[in-house]
Amino acid sequence: MAQLEKYSTEELDQLVKEADLGGREPGGKIGLGLAVLAGAWSLFQVWYASPLPFLFGFGILNDTEARAIHLAFAIFLAFCAFPAFKHSSRSVIPWSDWLLALVGAFCGAYLFLFYNQLALRPGSPTTMDIVVGVVGVAIMLEATRRAMGFGMLVTTGLFMAFVFLGPYMPEVIQHRGASLPRFISHMWLTTEGVYGVALGVSVQFIFLFVLFGTLLDIAGAGNYMLQVSLATLGHLRGGPAKVAVVSSALNGVVSGSSVSNVVSGGIFTIPLMKRTGYSGVKAGAIEAAASINGQIMPPVMGAAAFLMVEYVGIPYSEIVKHAALPAVISYMALFYIVHLEALKYDLQPLMRDRQPTWRERALGWALGLSGTLVAFAAIYYAITGVQYIAGDAAGWALAALAGVTYVLLMAYSSRYPDLAIDDPLVKEVKLPLPWPTVRAGLHFFIPIVVLLWCLMAEELSPGLSAFWATATVMVMVVMQPLMLSIFRPDGKAEEALCALRRGLSDLWRGLVLGARNMIGIGVACASAGLIVGVITLTGMGLMMTDFVELVSAGNIIVMLLLTAAICLIIGAGVPTTANYILVATLMAPVIVELGSRSGLVIPLIAVHLFVFYFGILADVTPPVGLASYAAAAISGDDPNKTGLQATWYSLRTTVLPFVFIFNPQILLIGLGSWVDVVLVCVTAVAASLLFAAATMKWFRARCTWPEVAVLLLATFLFFRPDWVIDQFAPKYVSAPASDIYKVADGLQPEQWLVVGMAGETLNGEVVTKTVALPMGEGATGRERLRDGGVTLSQLGADLEVAAVKFGSRAKKLGVEQGYKLVELKLPNPARPSSHWVFIPAALLAWGVWWLQGLRLRRGRP
């Protein structure tokens, strides 16, 4: 507590500003001008994402022009908001920063300002183009250093150096290099580098999701989620830590950064944990571990879920389905870990003024769960009913329904006092009551429902879905003070005009804060574009495959470990979305290629989630783990110790990617019935909890090393039951390749046909692969294969891949033109169900539980 008291409320507020907003707050007309510029950036992004440009026929921009304007805003504001050094002024912008901001903005907007001229001379840059590109790259890297730290700068710099040092590299990663004009033309004057996919997703939807989260927080949703978590979980052992876990999961729905998640929730939860007995290191580690998991939690996943739609080639709803179970069991395991920590150190729960009886608790939970289910059903049937009745006018009708619902919920919640904001410096913690806390913010769910309905039911684009959700929360922010002034019965409500003016002021503040929150992400995405450009310019992707294969000597486990390590290095200091773009571009093809050569059938979504998980884990792993550093700054303890503890807590997340590479059922792939789904979900949760208990060396009591070994064995059997069955019954049986059309005739769209293929690489090396060919639509097997991306031709007795559709899942899975089909691999009909292995696994876990219970009854710990 003494360490905590070093931080005043103002210092904690400054910590958040330094991490998210840059920390520089000039006053007077300059501060006003920068606020206007930031607000203009937000309004530009809302306009670009909306249907309004096409409705009015004004302000229509193509992707490249919008990316250039976006980068110009980001660079200019980066030099205005982020000081050059720690000792630099936080209130004055020096002339050098003004110069860098102006020149950098001009270079960033160069593609927009001279778009027509550049389009007339593609691949033929002038001296002016080269100078602008060189200066732009240099200034952008400095902006990245200020906003994101040295980690991102060093990563980008090493990749850039690789372009020019290619001829001097070891043979396995050697290339001919590139001249400066070619490098600049590729990086700054095309959409292959800085203005590529990374910056594109920042423009199209990351900005709006960040703005969406900022406006929700302005309206009070952040404090609401924290208070709901505290009210429902604070009375449990280790309650504040469990609050941190759950509130981080809720914040992860709208947060675009694990560091942002730490600083927004950690300033409340970390002091709260310390007040109840957790050490500073453990408190910071729990918050950091929970916050990085917020980035793997659907539906948003730090906006990476929307990128996976493009990279994997499956609908958004499928991405959410596959990613849900690993994210949930990871959070459940962390929840269990903090419970075990509370048991180990005998931490007592926070007490309410009046303790409810067990009957009252049971009734409360029953009413809460049943009420939630009724609410979900009511929302679904209300929306579908309105759509059915209104027909073509459904959009306006749904907007009216949302408006009426908002007014009714505000009328209800306004009868009660606002939720108190927790003061991290107050020693005594008072737990709020659950239902009064929940009812105070039911209206906050309206924009979230709008977002999820647009994404999953209407299947709108992520950008348009984010626009409608953001538009909804913008209206809420403006109207909230007015609603309170109308409905609040305590006589303290302000006049309607003053309330409306305050609502508009809150909206403007949200627009400014949203833009400032995006500065670091914007420049980091531009730097990520540089790295992606290096990969495409040098052919690094193919080199990386050869390099990993050489080092791993073809061993699939070593290959995955090496890939995970590289993802941790690449992901250090990089925001979630840019992180995913880098690892998906560089490392996902490595797993696909080497996995297929090893005879392992790996679903593409499993590959992308594997690299995504390890890229995210870089945020807690020392020495760069930014989330751990942010948590340590709040807790006042050593950042490296915090990072190591957070890494240990995150082991339960670390094992999951390896599990779903070998057992895709964890991703709900290949399950035949709801019984299989339930069984896999239950056993996956059990495995994750047993693994957590083993890593903590505590189950019912302190575990001996033999008990740890038994728990790990039970974990393995729950996670990999197929491995046991593989030892005596192979998964596939071989069939002639010539039967492919006959077998495909019996398959349905979206099913897979596993085949063995052989062919030559670009280097002339003969390789064999095991690939799962996706079935598309069609009346016959031949048509389904063609629609899935593969066209075959008969050459004598051989079947050969004649063509692979560009961008298809087959192409992404490593199917190459000219490869010959060697065999079909059909499911083994004599193979017993792997679910039988769950019985010995459960018996092992129960045996440890029984032995520890026996030990406790005999009075031994």
Buried (B, 14 or more C-beta within 10 A) or exposed (E): EEEBEEBEEEEBEBBBBBBBBBBBBBEEEBBEEBBEBBBBBBEBBBBBBBEBBEEEEEEEBEBBBBBBBBBBBBBBBBBBBBBBEEEBEEEEBEEEBBEBBEBBBBBBBBBBBBBEEBEEEEEEBEEEBBEBBBBBBBBBBBBBBBBBBEBBBBBBBEBBEBBEEBEEBEEEBBBEBBEEBBBBBBBBBBBBBBBBBBBBBBBBBBBBBBBBBBBBBBBBBBBBBBBBBBBBBBBBBBBBBBBBBBBBBBBBBBBBBBBBBBBBBBBBBBBBBBBBBBBBBBBBBBBBBBBBBBBBBBBBBBBBBBBBBEBBBBEBBBBBBBBBBBBBBBBBBBBBBBBBBBBBEEBEBBEBEEEBEEEEEEEBEEEBEEEEEEEEEEBEEEBEEBBEEBEEEBEEBBBEBBBEBBBEBBBBBBEEEBBEEBEBBEEEBEBBBBBEBBEBBBBBBBBBBBBBBBBBEEEBBBBBBBBBBBBBBBBBBBBBBBBBBBBBEEEEBBEEEEBBBBBEEBBBBBBBBBBBBBBBBBBBBBBBBBBBBBBBBBBBBBBBBBBBBEEBEEBBEEBBEBBBEBBBBBBBBBBBBBBBBBBBBBBBBBBBBBBBBBEBBBBBBBBBBBBBBBBBBBBBBBEBBBBBBBBBBBBBBBBBBBBBBBBBBBBBBBBBBBBBBBBBBBBBBBBEEEEBBEBBBEBBBBBBBBBBBBBBBBBBBBBBEEBBEBBBBBBBBBBBBBBBBEEEEEBBBEBBBEEBBEBBBEBEEEBBBBBBBEBEBEEEEEBBBBBBBBBBEBEEBBBBBBBBBBBBEEEEEEBBBBEBBEEBBBBBBBBBEEBBBBBBBBEEEEBEEBBEBBEBBBEBBEEBBEBBEEBEEEEEE
